[in-house]
Each structure stands twice: as C-alpha cells, then as structure tokens.
Amino acid sequence: MKKIFLLLSLSILGFTAAQAQDKPRVSPPAEATATVKGKKITISYGQPSVKGREIWGKLVPYGQVWRTGANESTSIEFSEDVMVQGKPVPKGKYALFTIPNEKEWTIIINKSIKWGAYTYKEDEDVLRVMAPVKKAKAFTEQMAFAVSKKGVVSLMWENVQVDFKVK
C-alpha cells in the first residue's frame, strides 16, 4: 500500500511540474543586442508589465537596488572591453542592477548574476555610473531595453526612459 501511495504521489508531482513548465511566464524573457564598432552588447532580461500599477516609487521603490526587470537579474554582456559612461569595463557577462530615483538613476555593473537583487553585494560592483531620467516619448506597457548602433542603451518602461552610453 505504501508503494502504491508513493508511486501515485510521485506521478502527481511529475505531472504538476510538467504543467508548470508549459505555462508562459508572466514576465517573458527578452533580449536586446547590437554591435557597436565591432563590440557586441547583449542585454537579457525579464519584461514586467505595468498592468495599471504605479511603478516608480511604489512597485519599484526609489533609492533601492533593483534587478532592473523581472525574474532573474538582468544581465549585460560585452564581447570586448568597453567604456560605460566614460568608465572602463572589461569584456564579460555581468548583472545589470540600477538604483532608480526621480531625476537620476545609478547604473550598476556587478560581477554576480543571481535571482533578483536579494543577495546583491556592493563589493561585487565593477562599475557605478549615473544616468538622467527623462519622460519617454510614448507609454511602454512591457519594460524594454534597446541598444542603438551608436552604443546608447535605453531602458523604457511606463512613462520613463533612462539612457547610458557604451563605447
């Protein structure tokens, strides 16, 4: 009887896990990439949606480290050494965290890619630079990154846009 119960329990668990994998994520994965003067820049992130919520200062608090997206920490990868806002960053794959504020954001390139920002450690930062906030040209329901051929990395979500330069 115990063997039948165990077998039934494992079957149900396996079925439930398989069903969970078939469901699309609420915040789907996305990628933004461009090659700037022979250097490839790739940003991988989860796309949260506004869904009628107040984002800045509420859902995403001001003055706190944010994973800059949903699900896993957002990653940024450089195929070669680059300059971010005029400061050097060696080639490699990093976590991209931010500290949002009303007028200016701190852009953080961090050594450790993790789930969210729960175990973020400042001593693992490779770089911290500032970037101004501006009102976006259009409302963006799902958070999005774009990388221009000139090396401008743009984050757009809700009515906000934050740009920083990669050379």
VMD Tcl script that draws the C-alpha trace (Angstrom):
set ca {
  {0.00 0.00 0.00}
  {2.86 2.41 0.84}
  {4.47 1.70 -2.55}
  {1.24 2.50 -4.38}
  {0.83 5.74 -2.42}
  {4.47 6.73 -3.11}
  {4.14 5.92 -6.81}
  {0.88 7.89 -7.05}
  {2.42 10.87 -5.22}
  {5.47 10.92 -7.49}
  {3.26 10.69 -10.58}
  {1.17 13.67 -9.45}
  {4.29 15.67 -8.61}
  {5.80 14.92 -12.03}
  {2.58 15.86 -13.81}
  {2.32 19.14 -11.86}
  {5.94 20.05 -12.64}
  {5.43 19.32 -16.34}
  {2.29 21.50 -16.41}
  {4.12 24.37 -14.69}
  {6.83 24.32 -17.34}
  {4.25 24.63 -20.13}
  {2.80 27.89 -18.79}
  {4.31 31.07 -20.23}
  {5.99 33.39 -17.76}
  {4.01 36.40 -16.64}
  {7.13 38.49 -17.37}
  {8.56 36.89 -20.52}
  {12.29 36.76 -21.25}
  {13.65 39.23 -23.80}
  {16.97 40.24 -25.29}
  {18.39 43.44 -26.77}
  {21.60 43.31 -28.75}
  {23.72 45.45 -31.07}
  {27.26 45.59 -32.38}
  {28.93 48.93 -31.75}
  {32.26 49.44 -33.54}
  {32.87 45.68 -33.59}
  {31.87 45.17 -29.94}
  {28.72 43.14 -29.31}
  {26.46 44.25 -26.45}
  {23.75 41.84 -25.27}
  {21.18 42.50 -22.55}
  {18.99 39.61 -21.32}
  {16.07 40.45 -19.03}
  {12.54 39.65 -17.92}
  {9.82 42.02 -19.17}
  {7.43 43.07 -16.41}
  {4.21 44.84 -17.42}
  {2.62 47.93 -15.93}
  {-0.86 46.33 -15.64}
  {-2.34 49.58 -14.31}
  {0.07 49.71 -11.36}
  {2.02 52.72 -10.12}
  {5.60 51.74 -10.99}
  {8.15 54.35 -9.94}
  {8.43 54.96 -6.23}
  {5.82 52.25 -5.49}
  {6.27 48.87 -7.23}
  {9.92 49.80 -7.86}
  {10.97 51.86 -4.82}
  {13.22 54.87 -5.20}
  {16.67 54.70 -3.64}
  {16.90 50.87 -3.54}
  {18.85 48.40 -5.66}
  {16.59 46.90 -8.33}
  {17.30 43.87 -10.52}
  {16.15 46.02 -13.47}
  {13.46 43.72 -14.76}
  {11.66 40.61 -13.57}
  {12.66 37.09 -12.59}
  {16.42 36.54 -12.81}
  {18.75 39.52 -12.54}
  {19.16 41.33 -15.84}
  {22.49 40.51 -17.49}
  {24.66 42.61 -19.78}
  {27.45 41.08 -21.82}
  {30.29 42.77 -23.70}
  {32.29 40.85 -26.32}
  {35.25 43.23 -25.85}
  {36.45 45.77 -23.28}
  {34.13 48.81 -23.33}
  {33.63 52.21 -21.78}
  {30.31 52.75 -19.95}
  {29.54 56.43 -19.43}
  {33.28 57.03 -19.98}
  {34.50 54.43 -17.46}
  {36.22 51.14 -18.41}
  {34.53 47.73 -18.10}
  {36.38 44.53 -19.13}
  {34.74 42.17 -21.60}
  {32.48 39.63 -19.91}
  {28.97 38.92 -18.67}
  {27.64 40.88 -15.69}
  {24.48 41.60 -13.74}
  {22.89 44.96 -14.53}
  {21.34 46.49 -11.43}
  {20.00 50.01 -11.02}
  {19.00 52.34 -8.22}
  {16.06 54.36 -9.58}
  {15.36 57.88 -8.37}
  {13.05 60.56 -9.74}
  {15.67 62.54 -11.68}
  {18.72 60.30 -11.93}
  {19.48 56.57 -11.75}
  {22.58 54.76 -10.62}
  {23.60 52.18 -13.23}
  {25.44 49.25 -11.63}
  {27.53 46.64 -13.43}
  {28.04 43.78 -10.95}
  {30.11 40.57 -11.10}
  {27.40 38.29 -9.74}
  {24.33 37.22 -11.75}
  {21.67 35.88 -9.36}
  {17.92 35.59 -8.92}
  {16.70 39.11 -8.30}
  {18.61 41.56 -6.11}
  {18.04 39.76 -2.82}
  {21.68 38.82 -2.32}
  {23.21 41.82 -4.11}
  {26.60 42.85 -2.69}
  {28.03 46.29 -3.40}
  {31.60 45.00 -3.04}
  {30.98 42.92 -6.22}
  {30.31 46.06 -8.30}
  {32.56 46.52 -11.31}
  {31.16 49.97 -12.04}
  {28.63 52.55 -10.83}
  {27.68 55.50 -13.02}
  {24.83 57.98 -13.09}
  {22.26 58.41 -15.87}
  {19.50 61.02 -16.16}
  {15.81 60.11 -16.27}
  {13.60 61.56 -18.96}
  {9.96 61.28 -19.89}
  {9.55 58.64 -22.58}
  {8.15 59.64 -25.98}
  {5.44 57.01 -25.59}
  {3.94 54.84 -22.86}
  {5.62 51.40 -22.66}
  {3.45 48.66 -21.12}
  {6.17 45.98 -21.07}
  {9.61 47.06 -19.91}
  {12.07 47.07 -22.81}
  {15.74 47.66 -23.49}
  {17.15 48.90 -26.78}
  {20.77 49.23 -27.85}
  {21.47 51.63 -30.71}
  {24.25 51.23 -33.27}
  {25.84 54.30 -31.62}
  {26.02 52.49 -28.27}
  {23.14 54.16 -26.45}
  {21.49 51.67 -24.11}
  {17.91 52.70 -23.36}
  {15.56 51.29 -20.74}
  {11.91 52.20 -21.28}
  {9.02 51.35 -19.01}
  {5.77 53.13 -18.24}
  {6.48 56.83 -18.98}
  {10.20 56.72 -18.13}
  {13.33 56.35 -20.24}
  {16.89 56.06 -18.95}
  {19.84 56.11 -21.38}
  {23.51 55.36 -20.85}
  {26.37 55.23 -23.35}
  {28.60 52.24 -24.17}
  {31.63 52.73 -26.45}
}
mol new
graphics top color blue
foreach p $ca { graphics top sphere $p radius 0.5 }
foreach p [lrange $ca 0 end-1] q [lrange $ca 1 end] { graphics top cylinder $p $q radius 0.2 }
display resetview
